[in-house]
Amino acid sequence: MMKLQKRFQDEWPRLSAFKTLTNSIEKIGGVNLLPVAISLVALALINPSTWVTLTVAGLAMGMMIFLMASGLSLIFGLMDVLNFSHSAFVSFGAFIAASVLARMAGWNESESVILNLMALFSAIGVATIFGMLVGFLFEKIIIKPVYGDHLRQILITVGALIVSEQLILALWGGAPISVLRPNFLRSSIIIGDISIEIYRLFAVVLGLVVFVALQLILNRTRIGLLVRAGVENREMVEALGFKVERLFIGVFVVGSGLAAMGGAMWAGYETLITPALGANMLITVFIVVIIGGLGSVQGSLLGALIVGLSGNYMAFLFPKMALATNMIVMLIILMWRPYGLRPAVKL
Protein backbone atom coordinates (compact mmCIF):
# COMPACT_ATOMS: atom_id res chain seq x y z
CA MET A 1 0.00 0.00 0.00
CA MET A 2 2.84 2.37 0.89
CA LYS A 3 4.59 1.59 -2.41
CA LEU A 4 1.39 2.33 -4.34
CA GLN A 5 0.93 5.62 -2.48
CA LYS A 6 4.54 6.63 -3.12
CA ARG A 7 4.20 5.78 -6.83
CA PHE A 8 1.03 7.86 -7.04
CA GLN A 9 2.82 10.79 -5.41
CA ASP A 10 5.67 10.47 -7.93
CA GLU A 11 3.32 10.33 -10.91
CA TRP A 12 1.00 13.14 -9.73
CA PRO A 13 3.14 16.06 -11.05
CA ARG A 14 3.24 14.45 -14.51
CA LEU A 15 -0.51 13.85 -14.51
CA SER A 16 -1.13 17.43 -13.40
CA ALA A 17 1.15 18.77 -16.15
CA PHE A 18 -0.63 16.61 -18.75
CA LYS A 19 -4.04 17.80 -17.53
CA THR A 20 -2.90 21.43 -17.64
CA LEU A 21 -1.59 20.96 -21.18
CA THR A 22 -4.87 19.31 -22.25
CA ASN A 23 -6.94 22.14 -20.76
CA SER A 24 -4.74 24.74 -22.46
CA ILE A 25 -5.16 23.02 -25.83
CA GLU A 26 -8.94 22.84 -25.35
CA LYS A 27 -9.07 26.57 -24.58
CA ILE A 28 -7.29 27.56 -27.79
CA GLY A 29 -9.25 25.23 -30.05
CA GLY A 30 -8.87 21.63 -28.94
CA VAL A 31 -9.52 19.08 -31.68
CA ASN A 32 -10.18 21.94 -34.11
CA LEU A 33 -6.41 22.40 -34.26
CA LEU A 34 -5.82 18.92 -35.71
CA PRO A 35 -5.80 20.08 -39.38
CA VAL A 36 -3.35 22.83 -38.42
CA ALA A 37 -1.14 20.34 -36.59
CA ILE A 38 -1.16 17.95 -39.57
CA SER A 39 -0.22 20.82 -41.88
CA LEU A 40 2.66 21.95 -39.67
CA VAL A 41 4.06 18.41 -39.44
CA ALA A 42 3.88 18.15 -43.24
CA LEU A 43 5.61 21.51 -43.61
CA ALA A 44 8.61 20.12 -41.74
CA LEU A 45 8.85 17.26 -44.27
CA ILE A 46 7.94 18.94 -47.57
CA ASN A 47 9.41 21.77 -49.62
CA PRO A 48 7.44 24.99 -48.79
CA SER A 49 6.26 25.66 -52.36
CA THR A 50 5.09 22.07 -52.79
CA TRP A 51 3.50 22.23 -49.33
CA VAL A 52 1.36 25.23 -50.30
CA THR A 53 0.13 23.48 -53.44
CA LEU A 54 -0.66 20.27 -51.54
CA THR A 55 -2.36 22.19 -48.72
CA VAL A 56 -4.69 24.08 -51.04
CA ALA A 57 -5.49 20.83 -52.87
CA GLY A 58 -6.19 19.13 -49.53
CA LEU A 59 -8.44 21.96 -48.37
CA ALA A 60 -10.37 21.89 -51.66
CA MET A 61 -10.77 18.13 -51.50
CA GLY A 62 -11.84 18.37 -47.86
CA MET A 63 -14.47 21.00 -48.62
CA MET A 64 -15.98 18.93 -51.42
CA ILE A 65 -16.08 15.83 -49.22
CA PHE A 66 -17.67 17.98 -46.50
CA LEU A 67 -20.53 18.83 -48.87
CA MET A 68 -21.15 15.12 -49.39
CA ALA A 69 -20.73 14.08 -45.74
CA SER A 70 -22.52 16.82 -43.78
CA GLY A 71 -26.00 15.77 -44.88
CA LEU A 72 -25.26 12.10 -44.20
CA SER A 73 -24.05 12.98 -40.71
CA LEU A 74 -27.30 14.77 -39.88
CA ILE A 75 -29.34 11.92 -41.38
CA PHE A 76 -27.45 9.47 -39.16
CA GLY A 77 -27.81 11.61 -36.07
CA LEU A 78 -31.45 12.69 -36.40
CA MET A 79 -33.07 9.87 -38.34
CA ASP A 80 -30.93 6.90 -37.23
CA VAL A 81 -30.89 5.77 -40.87
CA LEU A 82 -28.01 3.83 -42.41
CA ASN A 83 -28.26 5.23 -45.93
CA PHE A 84 -25.67 3.42 -48.05
CA SER A 85 -27.24 4.90 -51.17
CA HIS A 86 -26.19 8.43 -50.16
CA SER A 87 -23.34 8.28 -52.67
CA ALA A 88 -25.88 7.68 -55.47
CA PHE A 89 -26.82 11.36 -55.12
CA VAL A 90 -23.13 12.19 -55.51
CA SER A 91 -23.01 10.26 -58.80
CA PHE A 92 -26.18 11.80 -60.20
CA GLY A 93 -25.02 15.27 -59.17
CA ALA A 94 -21.74 14.76 -61.03
CA PHE A 95 -23.33 13.46 -64.24
CA ILE A 96 -26.12 16.03 -64.29
CA ALA A 97 -23.62 18.86 -63.76
CA ALA A 98 -21.44 17.44 -66.55
CA SER A 99 -24.46 17.32 -68.90
CA VAL A 100 -25.50 20.90 -68.07
CA LEU A 101 -21.96 22.19 -68.65
CA ALA A 102 -21.85 20.35 -71.99
CA ARG A 103 -25.19 21.87 -73.04
CA MET A 104 -23.97 25.34 -72.04
CA ALA A 105 -20.64 24.92 -73.85
CA GLY A 106 -20.92 28.38 -75.41
CA TRP A 107 -21.07 30.08 -72.02
CA ASN A 108 -18.56 27.61 -70.60
CA GLU A 109 -15.96 28.41 -73.26
CA SER A 110 -16.66 32.16 -73.31
CA GLU A 111 -14.01 34.69 -72.31
CA SER A 112 -16.65 36.39 -70.15
CA VAL A 113 -16.30 35.51 -66.46
CA ILE A 114 -20.00 36.34 -65.94
CA LEU A 115 -21.09 33.78 -68.55
CA ASN A 116 -18.67 31.24 -67.06
CA LEU A 117 -20.18 31.77 -63.60
CA MET A 118 -23.71 31.49 -64.96
CA ALA A 119 -22.85 28.15 -66.58
CA LEU A 120 -21.14 26.90 -63.42
CA PHE A 121 -23.92 27.91 -61.02
CA SER A 122 -26.53 26.57 -63.43
CA ALA A 123 -24.81 23.17 -63.35
CA ILE A 124 -24.45 23.18 -59.57
CA GLY A 125 -28.01 24.48 -59.10
CA VAL A 126 -29.64 21.91 -61.39
CA ALA A 127 -27.68 19.08 -59.75
CA THR A 128 -28.61 20.28 -56.24
CA ILE A 129 -32.32 20.71 -57.06
CA PHE A 130 -32.39 17.27 -58.69
CA GLY A 131 -30.80 15.78 -55.57
CA MET A 132 -33.38 17.43 -53.32
CA LEU A 133 -36.36 16.32 -55.41
CA VAL A 134 -35.15 12.74 -55.70
CA GLY A 135 -34.24 12.79 -52.00
CA PHE A 136 -37.83 13.73 -51.13
CA LEU A 137 -39.22 10.83 -53.17
CA PHE A 138 -36.53 8.46 -51.90
CA GLU A 139 -37.38 9.20 -48.27
CA LYS A 140 -41.11 8.78 -48.85
CA ILE A 141 -40.95 5.59 -50.90
CA ILE A 142 -37.84 3.72 -49.75
CA ILE A 143 -36.60 5.03 -46.38
CA LYS A 144 -39.85 5.64 -44.50
CA PRO A 145 -41.02 1.97 -44.53
CA VAL A 146 -37.75 0.79 -42.93
CA TYR A 147 -37.37 3.29 -40.06
CA GLY A 148 -35.93 1.56 -37.00
CA ASP A 149 -34.78 -1.56 -38.88
CA HIS A 150 -31.07 -1.23 -39.59
CA LEU A 151 -30.70 -4.55 -41.39
CA ARG A 152 -33.45 -3.71 -43.88
CA GLN A 153 -32.05 -0.19 -44.26
CA ILE A 154 -28.65 -1.59 -45.25
CA LEU A 155 -30.15 -4.08 -47.70
CA ILE A 156 -32.55 -1.68 -49.37
CA THR A 157 -30.13 1.26 -49.63
CA VAL A 158 -27.31 -0.92 -51.01
CA GLY A 159 -29.84 -2.21 -53.55
CA ALA A 160 -30.80 1.37 -54.40
CA LEU A 161 -27.12 2.22 -54.93
CA ILE A 162 -26.75 -0.68 -57.38
CA VAL A 163 -29.92 0.36 -59.24
CA SER A 164 -28.70 3.96 -59.46
CA GLU A 165 -25.40 2.84 -61.00
CA GLN A 166 -27.33 0.84 -63.60
CA LEU A 167 -29.52 3.88 -64.36
CA ILE A 168 -26.42 5.98 -64.92
CA LEU A 169 -25.04 3.29 -67.23
CA ALA A 170 -28.31 3.27 -69.17
CA LEU A 171 -28.52 7.07 -69.45
CA TRP A 172 -24.88 8.10 -69.91
CA GLY A 173 -23.18 4.86 -70.92
CA GLY A 174 -20.21 3.13 -69.35
CA ALA A 175 -17.42 5.15 -70.98
CA PRO A 176 -15.73 7.83 -68.87
CA ILE A 177 -17.18 11.30 -69.44
CA SER A 178 -14.93 14.33 -69.71
CA VAL A 179 -16.02 17.37 -67.69
CA LEU A 180 -14.93 20.77 -68.94
CA ARG A 181 -14.49 23.40 -66.27
CA PRO A 182 -15.64 26.96 -67.04
CA ASN A 183 -12.92 28.85 -68.87
CA PHE A 184 -11.83 31.14 -66.02
CA LEU A 185 -11.46 28.19 -63.62
CA ARG A 186 -8.99 26.28 -65.81
CA SER A 187 -5.99 28.47 -65.10
CA SER A 188 -3.74 28.64 -62.06
CA ILE A 189 -2.28 31.39 -59.92
CA ILE A 190 1.53 31.31 -60.13
CA ILE A 191 3.53 32.89 -57.30
CA GLY A 192 7.19 32.02 -57.65
CA ASP A 193 7.39 28.22 -57.49
CA ILE A 194 3.86 27.96 -56.09
CA SER A 195 1.01 26.92 -58.39
CA ILE A 196 -2.60 27.11 -57.13
CA GLU A 197 -5.53 26.08 -59.30
CA ILE A 198 -8.36 28.64 -59.27
CA TYR A 199 -10.93 25.82 -59.24
CA ARG A 200 -9.55 24.60 -55.92
CA LEU A 201 -9.82 28.07 -54.42
CA PHE A 202 -13.42 28.23 -55.64
CA ALA A 203 -14.15 24.86 -53.99
CA VAL A 204 -12.75 26.12 -50.68
CA VAL A 205 -14.86 29.29 -50.84
CA LEU A 206 -18.04 27.38 -51.74
CA GLY A 207 -17.47 24.89 -48.93
CA LEU A 208 -16.99 27.70 -46.41
CA VAL A 209 -20.16 29.45 -47.60
CA VAL A 210 -22.19 26.24 -47.20
CA PHE A 211 -20.67 25.59 -43.76
CA VAL A 212 -21.50 29.11 -42.54
CA ALA A 213 -25.03 28.84 -43.95
CA LEU A 214 -25.60 25.51 -42.17
CA GLN A 215 -24.21 26.90 -38.92
CA LEU A 216 -26.51 29.94 -39.10
CA ILE A 217 -29.55 27.79 -39.86
CA LEU A 218 -28.78 25.28 -37.11
CA ASN A 219 -27.90 27.87 -34.46
CA ARG A 220 -29.97 30.96 -35.31
CA THR A 221 -33.33 29.62 -36.52
CA ARG A 222 -36.19 27.74 -34.90
CA ILE A 223 -35.97 24.92 -37.42
CA GLY A 224 -32.27 24.57 -36.70
CA LEU A 225 -32.96 24.46 -32.96
CA LEU A 226 -35.49 21.66 -33.49
CA VAL A 227 -33.06 19.73 -35.69
CA ARG A 228 -30.31 19.98 -33.06
CA ALA A 229 -32.75 19.04 -30.32
CA GLY A 230 -33.96 16.10 -32.40
CA VAL A 231 -30.41 14.89 -32.89
CA GLU A 232 -29.75 14.97 -29.13
CA ASN A 233 -33.16 13.81 -27.85
CA ARG A 234 -35.76 12.86 -30.41
CA GLU A 235 -38.29 11.61 -27.84
CA MET A 236 -38.32 14.94 -26.00
CA VAL A 237 -39.03 16.86 -29.22
CA GLU A 238 -41.91 14.52 -29.99
CA ALA A 239 -43.25 14.88 -26.43
CA LEU A 240 -43.37 18.66 -26.92
CA GLY A 241 -45.73 18.18 -29.86
CA PHE A 242 -43.42 18.89 -32.80
CA LYS A 243 -43.66 16.81 -35.97
CA VAL A 244 -40.33 15.03 -36.10
CA GLU A 245 -41.34 13.35 -39.36
CA ARG A 246 -41.29 16.72 -41.10
CA LEU A 247 -37.83 17.36 -39.73
CA PHE A 248 -36.81 13.94 -41.08
CA ILE A 249 -38.00 14.83 -44.57
CA GLY A 250 -36.36 18.26 -44.48
CA VAL A 251 -33.00 16.92 -43.27
CA PHE A 252 -33.04 14.10 -45.82
CA VAL A 253 -33.88 16.48 -48.67
CA VAL A 254 -31.15 18.96 -47.70
CA GLY A 255 -28.62 16.16 -47.17
CA SER A 256 -29.40 14.69 -50.59
CA GLY A 257 -29.08 18.11 -52.21
CA LEU A 258 -25.71 18.73 -50.56
CA ALA A 259 -24.48 15.31 -51.74
CA ALA A 260 -25.47 16.20 -55.32
CA MET A 261 -23.75 19.58 -54.97
CA GLY A 262 -20.61 17.84 -53.75
CA GLY A 263 -20.81 15.47 -56.71
CA ALA A 264 -21.14 18.39 -59.12
CA MET A 265 -18.02 20.01 -57.66
CA TRP A 266 -16.14 16.69 -57.62
CA ALA A 267 -16.88 16.21 -61.32
CA GLY A 268 -15.10 19.48 -62.11
CA TYR A 269 -12.27 18.54 -59.77
CA GLU A 270 -11.65 15.14 -61.38
CA THR A 271 -12.56 16.31 -64.95
CA LEU A 272 -13.20 12.64 -65.87
CA ILE A 273 -16.09 10.73 -64.27
CA THR A 274 -17.41 7.15 -64.43
CA PRO A 275 -20.61 5.49 -63.13
CA ALA A 276 -18.57 4.08 -60.21
CA LEU A 277 -17.84 7.58 -58.85
CA GLY A 278 -20.41 7.39 -56.06
CA ALA A 279 -19.44 3.88 -54.97
CA ASN A 280 -15.79 4.95 -54.88
CA MET A 281 -16.63 7.92 -52.64
CA LEU A 282 -18.92 5.95 -50.31
CA ILE A 283 -16.18 4.68 -47.99
CA THR A 284 -14.50 8.11 -47.80
CA VAL A 285 -17.78 9.82 -46.91
CA PHE A 286 -18.55 7.28 -44.17
CA ILE A 287 -15.02 7.62 -42.77
CA VAL A 288 -15.48 11.41 -42.54
CA VAL A 289 -18.81 10.98 -40.73
CA ILE A 290 -17.28 8.50 -38.28
CA ILE A 291 -14.21 10.67 -37.64
CA GLY A 292 -16.24 13.84 -37.14
CA GLY A 293 -18.99 12.29 -35.02
CA LEU A 294 -22.64 11.60 -35.77
CA GLY A 295 -25.03 14.50 -36.24
CA SER A 296 -22.35 17.19 -36.23
CA VAL A 297 -21.80 19.62 -39.10
CA GLN A 298 -18.66 20.94 -37.40
CA GLY A 299 -17.43 17.38 -36.97
CA SER A 300 -18.05 16.67 -40.66
CA LEU A 301 -15.99 19.71 -41.66
CA LEU A 302 -13.20 18.75 -39.27
CA GLY A 303 -13.15 15.14 -40.45
CA ALA A 304 -13.24 16.15 -44.12
CA LEU A 305 -10.31 18.56 -43.72
CA ILE A 306 -8.27 15.92 -41.88
CA VAL A 307 -8.98 13.34 -44.60
CA GLY A 308 -8.27 15.80 -47.43
CA LEU A 309 -5.01 17.12 -46.00
CA SER A 310 -3.59 13.83 -44.74
CA GLY A 311 -4.49 12.10 -48.02
CA ASN A 312 -2.63 14.67 -50.12
CA TYR A 313 0.41 14.77 -47.86
CA MET A 314 0.69 10.98 -47.61
CA ALA A 315 0.25 10.54 -51.37
CA PHE A 316 3.26 12.82 -51.87
CA LEU A 317 5.46 11.49 -49.05
CA PHE A 318 4.54 7.78 -49.12
CA PRO A 319 2.70 6.98 -52.38
CA LYS A 320 2.37 3.27 -51.57
CA MET A 321 0.46 4.08 -48.35
CA ALA A 322 -1.91 6.59 -49.97
CA LEU A 323 -4.83 4.16 -50.30
CA ALA A 324 -4.61 3.15 -46.63
CA THR A 325 -4.30 6.69 -45.25
CA ASN A 326 -8.01 7.22 -44.51
CA MET A 327 -8.31 3.92 -42.66
CA ILE A 328 -5.19 4.60 -40.60
CA VAL A 329 -6.42 8.08 -39.66
CA MET A 330 -9.83 6.69 -38.67
CA LEU A 331 -8.32 3.95 -36.50
CA ILE A 332 -6.04 6.41 -34.68
CA ILE A 333 -8.87 8.86 -33.99
CA LEU A 334 -11.33 6.18 -32.85
CA MET A 335 -8.76 4.74 -30.43
CA TRP A 336 -8.42 8.24 -28.99
CA ARG A 337 -12.07 9.34 -29.23
CA PRO A 338 -14.41 6.36 -29.83
CA TYR A 339 -17.41 8.60 -30.65
CA GLY A 340 -15.52 10.85 -33.07
CA LEU A 341 -14.04 14.31 -32.66
CA ARG A 342 -17.20 16.44 -32.35
CA PRO A 343 -20.20 14.08 -31.94
CA ALA A 344 -23.68 15.49 -31.41
CA VAL A 345 -24.96 12.06 -30.43
CA LYS A 346 -23.29 9.01 -28.87
CA LEU A 347 -24.72 5.63 -29.80
VENFENKA-V20604 format. One record per residue. N is the residue number from 1. PHI is phi in whole degrees, 0 to 359 (999 if undefined). Layout:
# VENFENKA-V20604
<<N:PHI> <N:PHI>>
This chain:
# VENFENKA-V20604
<<1:999> <2:295> <3:295> <4:295> <5:295> <6:296> <7:295> <8:297> <9:295> <10:290> <11:277> <12:303> <13:302> <14:293> <15:298> <16:295> <17:296> <18:296> <19:295> <20:296> <21:298> <22:299> <23:296> <24:295> <25:296> <26:297> <27:293> <28:265> <29:145> <30:59> <31:294> <32:296> <33:275> <34:302> <35:301> <36:295> <37:297> <38:298> <39:295> <40:292> <41:297> <42:295> <43:299> <44:287> <45:249> <46:236> <47:305> <48:306> <49:294> <50:294> <51:300> <52:298> <53:299> <54:294> <55:293> <56:296> <57:297> <58:293> <59:295> <60:296> <61:298> <62:298> <63:293> <64:291> <65:293> <66:301> <67:301> <68:287> <69:271> <70:299> <71:295> <72:297> <73:297> <74:293> <75:297> <76:301> <77:292> <78:274> <79:264> <80:56> <81:246> <82:270> <83:263> <84:282> <85:267> <86:303> <87:289> <88:296> <89:292> <90:297> <91:298> <92:296> <93:300> <94:295> <95:288> <96:293> <97:299> <98:298> <99:292> <100:295> <101:297> <102:292> <103:292> <104:259> <105:302> <106:299> <107:289> <108:295> <109:268> <110:296> <111:281> <112:280> <113:295> <114:297> <115:295> <116:300> <117:295> <118:296> <119:295> <120:297> <121:290> <122:295> <123:296> <124:295> <125:296> <126:297> <127:297> <128:294> <129:298> <130:300> <131:300> <132:292> <133:295> <134:293> <135:299> <136:299> <137:292> <138:298> <139:295> <140:293> <141:270> <142:254> <143:281> <144:304> <145:293> <146:245> <147:303> <148:84> <149:239> <150:296> <151:297> <152:293> <153:299> <154:298> <155:297> <156:286> <157:283> <158:296> <159:299> <160:296> <161:296> <162:296> <163:298> <164:296> <165:297> <166:293> <167:297> <168:296> <169:299> <170:290> <171:275> <172:246> <173:84> <174:267> <175:286> <176:302> <177:251> <178:278> <179:246> <180:270> <181:288> <182:304> <183:308> <184:286> <185:264> <186:272> <187:271> <188:232> <189:267> <190:253> <191:232> <192:65> <193:268> <194:265> <195:237> <196:235> <197:290> <198:295> <199:299> <200:293> <201:297> <202:298> <203:297> <204:297> <205:297> <206:298> <207:299> <208:295> <209:298> <210:296> <211:298> <212:298> <213:298> <214:296> <215:297> <216:295> <217:295> <218:287> <219:251> <220:241> <221:237> <222:293> <223:299> <224:298> <225:298> <226:293> <227:297> <228:296> <229:294> <230:294> <231:295> <232:278> <233:206> <234:297> <235:299> <236:294> <237:298> <238:295> <239:296> <240:278> <241:95> <242:273> <243:277> <244:294> <245:301> <246:293> <247:297> <248:304> <249:299> <250:299> <251:295> <252:295> <253:296> <254:296> <255:298> <256:293> <257:296> <258:294> <259:298> <260:295> <261:297> <262:299> <263:295> <264:298> <265:291> <266:294> <267:299> <268:292> <269:288> <270:280> <271:66> <272:214> <273:238> <274:230> <275:300> <276:276> <277:305> <278:297> <279:298> <280:293> <281:274> <282:302> <283:296> <284:299> <285:297> <286:294> <287:299> <288:299> <289:297> <290:292> <291:297> <292:287> <293:108> <294:294> <295:76> <296:243> <297:291> <298:297> <299:296> <300:297> <301:297> <302:297> <303:296> <304:295> <305:295> <306:297> <307:295> <308:297> <309:291> <310:296> <311:297> <312:292> <313:295> <314:292> <315:297> <316:278> <317:280> <318:226> <319:305> <320:290> <321:262> <322:301> <323:292> <324:267> <325:303> <326:300> <327:295> <328:297> <329:299> <330:298> <331:298> <332:298> <333:292> <334:290> <335:292> <336:275> <337:229> <338:301> <339:263> <340:97> <341:283> <342:225> <343:288> <344:270> <345:226> <346:235> <347:275>>
